[in-house]
Amino acid sequence: MNPARRAASLRFILDVVCVVIFVIVGRRNHDETTDAVGTLRTAAPFLIALLGAWVGSKAWRAPRALSTGVVLWIVTAGVGLGIRRFVFGDGIATPFVIVATLVLGLLLVGTRLQRRPVRPGTN
């Protein structure tokens, strides 16, 4: 596997892990089980949206770019909430929409923030 494909694959896996972390923390905060079936059912709308965002934005071209993270965040949160409501029939109360949007942004965009190395003689 070439390095670019490997980097994109690892970044996609990290994005999936970010969504699953969001779901597990949310389920634990609401005293729900974190079993595989419940976690997958809760995560499915957001994972479907994330996959669609990756394909639609061709995120593999610049998987670590901040702009890629912003696109993935907006689509994953917005479309994921829509799928959750209209396909899965689950609730999307306003506080959940706010928390889901903020946490997914923190995870999908925040993990793409990089510290640039400081080179001697530069500011």
Z-matrix of the N, CA and C atoms (Angstrom, degrees):
N
C 1 1.458
C 2 1.524 1 108.38
N 3 1.334 2 115.87 1 131.57
C 4 1.461 3 118.54 2 -178.84
C 5 1.530 4 110.42 3 -73.11
N 6 1.330 5 117.05 4 159.07
C 7 1.465 6 120.55 5 -174.76
C 8 1.536 7 114.10 6 -59.78
N 9 1.319 8 118.63 7 -37.42
C 10 1.466 9 120.82 8 -179.51
C 11 1.517 10 110.80 9 -66.58
N 12 1.322 11 116.35 10 -43.02
C 13 1.467 12 120.18 11 179.07
C 14 1.528 13 110.29 12 -66.19
N 15 1.306 14 116.02 13 -39.03
C 16 1.467 15 120.39 14 179.03
C 17 1.535 16 110.57 15 -64.17
N 18 1.337 17 116.65 16 -43.74
C 19 1.468 18 120.87 17 179.26
C 20 1.525 19 110.50 18 -62.46
N 21 1.328 20 117.03 19 -42.43
C 22 1.463 21 120.50 20 179.57
C 23 1.526 22 110.77 21 -65.66
N 24 1.316 23 116.94 22 -41.81
C 25 1.471 24 120.79 23 179.14
C 26 1.522 25 111.08 24 -62.27
N 27 1.324 26 116.16 25 -45.56
C 28 1.466 27 119.98 26 179.28
C 29 1.526 28 111.21 27 -64.31
N 30 1.321 29 117.17 28 -38.63
C 31 1.469 30 120.69 29 179.13
C 32 1.523 31 110.80 30 -66.55
N 33 1.340 32 117.17 31 -39.69
C 34 1.461 33 120.38 32 177.30
C 35 1.531 34 109.83 33 -62.63
N 36 1.320 35 116.48 34 -44.54
C 37 1.469 36 120.51 35 178.68
C 38 1.529 37 109.99 36 -61.07
N 39 1.324 38 117.45 37 -41.70
C 40 1.464 39 120.43 38 178.16
C 41 1.527 40 111.05 39 -63.14
N 42 1.323 41 117.37 40 -38.69
C 43 1.468 42 120.12 41 177.46
C 44 1.528 43 111.03 42 -64.60
N 45 1.322 44 117.04 43 -40.29
C 46 1.468 45 120.72 44 176.79
C 47 1.525 46 109.57 45 -62.41
N 48 1.324 47 116.54 46 -44.02
C 49 1.464 48 120.88 47 178.50
C 50 1.526 49 110.31 48 -61.09
N 51 1.326 50 118.16 49 -38.99
C 52 1.467 51 121.56 50 177.72
C 53 1.527 52 110.78 51 -59.81
N 54 1.326 53 117.09 52 -44.60
C 55 1.470 54 120.46 53 179.34
C 56 1.524 55 109.98 54 -64.54
N 57 1.316 56 117.33 55 -42.79
C 58 1.467 57 120.58 56 -179.23
C 59 1.526 58 110.36 57 -65.65
N 60 1.315 59 118.34 58 -39.24
C 61 1.468 60 121.19 59 176.44
C 62 1.526 61 110.05 60 -61.18
N 63 1.330 62 117.17 61 -45.20
C 64 1.463 63 121.89 62 176.93
C 65 1.527 64 110.39 63 -54.59
N 66 1.314 65 116.61 64 -45.32
C 67 1.470 66 121.18 65 -178.14
C 68 1.522 67 111.33 66 -68.82
N 69 1.310 68 118.10 67 -46.14
C 70 1.465 69 121.16 68 -178.16
C 71 1.527 70 110.64 69 -62.28
N 72 1.325 71 117.14 70 -45.51
C 73 1.471 72 119.91 71 179.19
C 74 1.523 73 110.12 72 -62.82
N 75 1.317 74 117.11 73 -43.49
C 76 1.463 75 120.50 74 178.34
C 77 1.514 76 112.64 75 -61.30
N 78 1.323 77 116.62 76 -44.86
C 79 1.466 78 120.30 77 179.85
C 80 1.527 79 110.81 78 -64.73
N 81 1.311 80 117.45 79 -39.62
C 82 1.471 81 119.98 80 179.46
C 83 1.522 82 110.98 81 -67.79
N 84 1.328 83 117.10 82 -37.74
C 85 1.466 84 120.33 83 178.80
C 86 1.520 85 112.46 84 -67.06
N 87 1.320 86 116.98 85 -20.93
C 88 1.466 87 121.16 86 178.59
C 89 1.526 88 111.44 87 -106.44
N 90 1.316 89 115.90 88 19.81
C 91 1.462 90 123.15 89 177.14
C 92 1.525 91 112.92 90 54.79
N 93 1.319 92 116.95 91 34.82
C 94 1.455 93 121.66 92 174.02
C 95 1.522 94 107.98 93 -97.89
N 96 1.313 95 115.76 94 157.78
C 97 1.460 96 118.81 95 179.25
C 98 1.524 97 109.78 96 -69.72
N 99 1.299 98 114.85 97 156.56
C 100 1.463 99 120.11 98 176.68
C 101 1.521 100 110.02 99 -111.51
N 102 1.340 101 115.52 100 32.62
C 103 1.456 102 119.39 101 176.93
C 104 1.529 103 109.49 102 -67.24
N 105 1.313 104 115.99 103 161.77
C 106 1.459 105 121.04 104 -174.83
C 107 1.524 106 112.86 105 -60.40
N 108 1.324 107 118.24 106 -42.07
C 109 1.460 108 121.14 107 -176.89
C 110 1.525 109 111.30 108 -65.85
N 111 1.329 110 117.16 109 -49.22
C 112 1.454 111 120.91 110 179.64
C 113 1.522 112 112.19 111 -63.96
N 114 1.323 113 115.89 112 -41.67
C 115 1.454 114 120.61 113 179.27
C 116 1.527 115 110.54 114 -63.93
N 117 1.318 116 116.78 115 -45.09
C 118 1.467 117 120.11 116 179.85
C 119 1.522 118 111.55 117 -64.50
N 120 1.320 119 117.42 118 -39.64
C 121 1.468 120 120.33 119 179.77
C 122 1.526 121 110.84 120 -64.65
N 123 1.308 122 116.79 121 -39.61
C 124 1.460 123 120.33 122 178.66
C 125 1.525 124 111.03 123 -72.28
N 126 1.314 125 117.05 124 -37.64
C 127 1.465 126 121.17 125 -177.30
C 128 1.524 127 113.00 126 -78.21
N 129 1.332 128 117.91 127 -25.34
C 130 1.465 129 121.79 128 -171.88
C 131 1.533 130 114.11 129 -51.12
N 132 1.334 131 120.44 130 -48.61
C 133 1.468 132 118.33 131 -179.07
C 134 1.531 133 113.13 132 -59.52
N 135 1.319 134 115.84 133 -37.87
C 136 1.459 135 120.24 134 -178.60
C 137 1.530 136 111.27 135 -76.33
N 138 1.323 137 117.03 136 -34.44
C 139 1.461 138 120.08 137 176.76
C 140 1.526 139 110.90 138 -69.10
N 141 1.324 140 117.05 139 -38.55
C 142 1.464 141 120.92 140 175.97
C 143 1.530 142 109.55 141 -61.95
N 144 1.329 143 116.32 142 -45.72
C 145 1.467 144 120.70 143 179.12
C 146 1.525 145 111.22 144 -64.10
N 147 1.332 146 116.85 145 -40.57
C 148 1.463 147 120.83 146 178.53
C 149 1.525 148 110.73 147 -61.75
N 150 1.315 149 116.80 148 -45.80
C 151 1.467 150 120.39 149 178.78
C 152 1.527 151 110.16 150 -60.60
N 153 1.331 152 116.42 151 -45.53
C 154 1.455 153 120.08 152 177.41
C 155 1.518 154 112.68 153 -60.31
N 156 1.325 155 116.07 154 -38.76
C 157 1.463 156 121.05 155 178.93
C 158 1.527 157 110.88 156 -66.41
N 159 1.330 158 116.22 157 -40.87
C 160 1.464 159 120.17 158 178.48
C 161 1.526 160 110.42 159 -61.82
N 162 1.323 161 116.00 160 -45.11
C 163 1.462 162 119.95 161 -178.35
C 164 1.532 163 110.45 162 -70.77
N 165 1.324 164 115.95 163 -48.61
C 166 1.459 165 120.28 164 -176.83
C 167 1.514 166 114.16 165 -62.65
N 168 1.316 167 116.58 166 -36.33
C 169 1.462 168 120.33 167 -178.74
C 170 1.520 169 112.92 168 -93.25
N 171 1.324 170 116.34 169 -3.88
C 172 1.468 171 121.57 170 -175.66
C 173 1.526 172 110.02 171 52.96
N 174 1.320 173 114.53 172 49.24
C 175 1.459 174 121.78 173 -174.13
C 176 1.524 175 113.25 174 -59.26
N 177 1.313 176 117.61 175 -21.62
C 178 1.465 177 120.20 176 -179.66
C 179 1.528 178 111.62 177 -65.19
N 180 1.325 179 117.94 178 -17.23
C 181 1.465 180 120.52 179 179.06
C 182 1.522 181 111.79 180 -69.83
N 183 1.323 182 117.09 181 -35.27
C 184 1.472 183 122.12 182 178.58
C 185 1.523 184 107.94 183 -145.95
N 186 1.339 185 117.77 184 67.31
C 187 1.463 186 120.59 185 -171.63
C 188 1.516 187 115.36 186 -64.27
N 189 1.328 188 117.69 187 -24.65
C 190 1.472 189 120.07 188 -178.17
C 191 1.517 190 113.35 189 -98.02
N 192 1.333 191 117.20 190 -1.97
C 193 1.462 192 120.44 191 -176.89
C 194 1.525 193 111.28 192 -69.10
N 195 1.306 194 114.94 193 142.69
C 196 1.457 195 120.92 194 178.53
C 197 1.531 196 110.63 195 -60.96
N 198 1.322 197 116.89 196 -40.15
C 199 1.467 198 120.28 197 179.65
C 200 1.528 199 111.14 198 -63.20
N 201 1.313 200 117.00 199 -35.56
C 202 1.469 201 120.62 200 176.01
C 203 1.519 202 109.55 201 -63.56
N 204 1.323 203 116.88 202 -43.69
C 205 1.456 204 121.37 203 178.74
C 206 1.516 205 112.43 204 -60.77
N 207 1.323 206 116.76 205 -38.57
C 208 1.463 207 120.47 206 179.95
C 209 1.530 208 110.03 207 -65.75
N 210 1.325 209 116.87 208 -44.89
C 211 1.470 210 120.30 209 178.25
C 212 1.525 211 110.26 210 -61.73
N 213 1.324 212 116.76 211 -46.80
C 214 1.467 213 120.49 212 -179.68
C 215 1.528 214 110.53 213 -61.20
N 216 1.325 215 117.00 214 -40.82
C 217 1.465 216 121.50 215 179.36
C 218 1.520 217 111.34 216 -61.29
N 219 1.326 218 116.70 217 -51.84
C 220 1.464 219 120.41 218 -176.08
C 221 1.528 220 111.09 219 -62.35
N 222 1.325 221 116.22 220 -45.21
C 223 1.463 222 119.44 221 -179.18
C 224 1.523 223 110.91 222 -69.44
N 225 1.321 224 117.61 223 -44.73
C 226 1.465 225 120.17 224 -178.63
C 227 1.520 226 111.23 225 -61.75
N 228 1.323 227 117.26 226 -44.39
C 229 1.467 228 119.98 227 179.83
C 230 1.525 229 110.66 228 -69.10
N 231 1.309 230 117.61 229 -53.01
C 232 1.463 231 120.97 230 -175.12
C 233 1.517 232 113.71 231 -65.61
N 234 1.311 233 116.13 232 -52.92
C 235 1.467 234 119.99 233 -178.76
C 236 1.527 235 110.21 234 -70.34
N 237 1.339 236 117.01 235 -38.39
C 238 1.464 237 120.45 236 178.16
C 239 1.520 238 112.17 237 -59.38
N 240 1.322 239 116.93 238 -43.16
C 241 1.466 240 120.48 239 177.18
C 242 1.526 241 110.85 240 -65.23
N 243 1.331 242 116.79 241 -39.05
C 244 1.461 243 120.33 242 177.35
C 245 1.517 244 112.28 243 -64.05
N 246 1.319 245 116.69 244 -44.31
C 247 1.472 246 120.71 245 177.85
C 248 1.524 247 109.72 246 -63.25
N 249 1.330 248 115.43 247 -43.18
C 250 1.470 249 119.78 248 179.36
C 251 1.520 250 110.76 249 -56.85
N 252 1.321 251 117.00 250 -43.31
C 253 1.469 252 121.34 251 -177.03
C 254 1.524 253 113.03 252 -77.35
N 255 1.331 254 116.71 253 -51.07
C 256 1.460 255 120.19 254 -169.25
C 257 1.520 256 115.26 255 -91.80
N 258 1.319 257 117.75 256 -22.21
C 259 1.470 258 120.55 257 178.79
C 260 1.526 259 110.53 258 -100.98
N 261 1.336 260 116.02 259 -46.62
C 262 1.462 261 120.31 260 -176.71
C 263 1.526 262 112.54 261 -89.65
N 264 1.336 263 118.19 262 -15.52
C 265 1.452 264 121.96 263 178.14
C 266 1.517 265 114.27 264 72.19
N 267 1.324 266 117.35 265 21.45
C 268 1.462 267 121.43 266 179.49
C 269 1.527 268 109.80 267 -93.81
N 270 1.316 269 114.60 268 161.07
C 271 1.449 270 120.41 269 -176.92
C 272 1.517 271 113.56 270 -75.24
N 273 1.322 272 114.13 271 155.08
C 274 1.466 273 121.09 272 174.35
C 275 1.532 274 108.42 273 -138.58
N 276 1.310 275 115.68 274 63.78
C 277 1.464 276 120.93 275 178.47
C 278 1.532 277 109.13 276 -58.67
N 279 1.309 278 116.34 277 151.54
C 280 1.461 279 121.74 278 -176.73
C 281 1.531 280 113.18 279 -52.30
N 282 1.346 281 119.15 280 -45.32
C 283 1.474 282 117.79 281 178.36
C 284 1.538 283 112.24 282 -60.74
N 285 1.331 284 116.87 283 -36.27
C 286 1.465 285 119.71 284 178.26
C 287 1.526 286 110.48 285 -66.08
N 288 1.328 287 116.85 286 -42.15
C 289 1.461 288 120.60 287 179.00
C 290 1.523 289 110.19 288 -59.50
N 291 1.322 290 116.23 289 -44.16
C 292 1.467 291 120.79 290 -179.36
C 293 1.526 292 110.61 291 -64.54
N 294 1.323 293 116.72 292 -49.95
C 295 1.468 294 120.70 293 -178.29
C 296 1.525 295 110.64 294 -63.87
N 297 1.327 296 117.62 295 -45.84
C 298 1.468 297 120.82 296 -179.44
C 299 1.522 298 110.44 297 -59.88
N 300 1.312 299 116.63 298 -44.52
C 301 1.464 300 120.44 299 -179.06
C 302 1.522 301 111.37 300 -63.78
N 303 1.324 302 116.82 301 -45.62
C 304 1.469 303 120.11 302 -179.18
C 305 1.523 304 112.54 303 -67.80
N 306 1.315 305 116.66 304 -44.90
C 307 1.471 306 119.62 305 -177.22
C 308 1.524 307 110.63 306 -68.30
N 309 1.319 308 117.42 307 -43.58
C 310 1.471 309 119.05 308 177.72
C 311 1.528 310 110.53 309 -62.87
N 312 1.318 311 117.13 310 -36.91
C 313 1.464 312 119.74 311 175.91
C 314 1.515 313 111.82 312 -63.10
N 315 1.309 314 115.59 313 -45.87
C 316 1.461 315 119.98 314 178.42
C 317 1.522 316 110.83 315 -58.62
N 318 1.324 317 116.36 316 -43.89
C 319 1.459 318 119.84 317 -176.35
C 320 1.530 319 113.32 318 -76.29
N 321 1.322 320 117.59 319 -47.16
C 322 1.463 321 119.99 320 -175.19
C 323 1.530 322 112.94 321 -78.16
N 324 1.319 323 116.98 322 -32.89
C 325 1.468 324 119.60 323 178.12
C 326 1.525 325 109.72 324 -92.57
N 327 1.313 326 116.40 325 -44.99
C 328 1.462 327 120.73 326 -176.38
C 329 1.517 328 114.13 327 -59.31
N 330 1.326 329 116.91 328 -34.77
C 331 1.466 330 119.02 329 179.26
C 332 1.521 331 111.77 330 -73.19
N 333 1.324 332 116.94 331 -8.68
C 334 1.465 333 120.32 332 177.67
C 335 1.534 334 112.29 333 -97.27
N 336 1.310 335 117.09 334 -6.58
C 337 1.463 336 119.38 335 176.85
C 338 1.519 337 108.29 336 -70.48
N 339 1.284 338 115.22 337 129.24
C 340 1.462 339 119.20 338 -177.07
C 341 1.516 340 109.46 339 -121.14
N 342 1.270 341 113.79 340 144.39
C 343 1.459 342 118.65 341 170.40
C 344 1.507 343 106.94 342 -88.58
N 345 1.278 344 115.45 343 124.93
C 346 1.456 345 119.86 344 179.34
C 347 1.537 346 108.01 345 -81.76
N 348 1.321 347 116.62 346 136.23
C 349 1.461 348 118.28 347 179.07
C 350 1.525 349 110.97 348 -64.67
N 351 1.313 350 114.50 349 139.94
C 352 1.472 351 120.24 350 177.56
C 353 1.512 352 107.74 351 -86.16
N 354 1.314 353 114.92 352 126.29
C 355 1.455 354 120.13 353 179.74
C 356 1.536 355 108.68 354 -101.38
N 357 1.292 356 116.84 355 142.16
C 358 1.460 357 118.95 356 179.22
C 359 1.531 358 110.77 357 -56.88
N 360 1.316 359 116.39 358 135.51
C 361 1.457 360 122.03 359 177.08
C 362 1.521 361 113.58 360 86.76
N 363 1.363 362 117.28 361 3.81
C 364 1.466 363 119.35 362 177.00
C 365 1.504 364 108.93 363 -119.61
N 366 1.313 365 116.29 364 157.01
C 367 1.468 366 120.54 365 177.92
C 368 1.462 367 111.30 366 -100.25
